[in-house]
Amino acid sequence: MKSAGEAADHIISAICDAHDNNPAALIEILHDVQGQKGHVPDGDLVVIAMALNLSRAEIFGTMSFYPDFHAQPPEAPVVKICRGEACQAMGALELADKFAAAPMAGEPVEVEPVYCLGNCALAPAAMIGDTLIGRADVARLQSVLADLKK
Ligand code: FES
């Protein structure tokens, strides 16, 4: 019978295998790990490093360069509001200010800026978890957050 650590290692190894243990796929691998676990635990860096034949420092360096990757699980839902040019032109900065002033009642949220979610045609864009939100407004953001709680 496998220990919890061995089972976790097996999941990480399977993710690396799905990318042919290709070091060029490191960012995709980190996204997949974070998608599975909600963050990329420190212990997984060694497993990834061994699978890709890279050093742990190389994995950590890549991971720490991109603010999207988290070593710890977020304490609250993360609301990403795009600050790219198209979204700024459609009121994203005002949306971020309004949302910060009217967060969910009693619910902490983390608001993070992002710079283009690839949804410019539906600006202002936002993302909560895996949910991409176009023509975002405060009510839609709050609605998606409420749905996450269910
Ligand atoms: S600029 Fe916001 S989605 Fe592209």
Residues whose N, C-alpha, C, O or C-beta is under 5 A from the ligand:
A	BS01	FES	C82 G84 E85 A86 C87 C116 L117 G118 N119 C120 A125
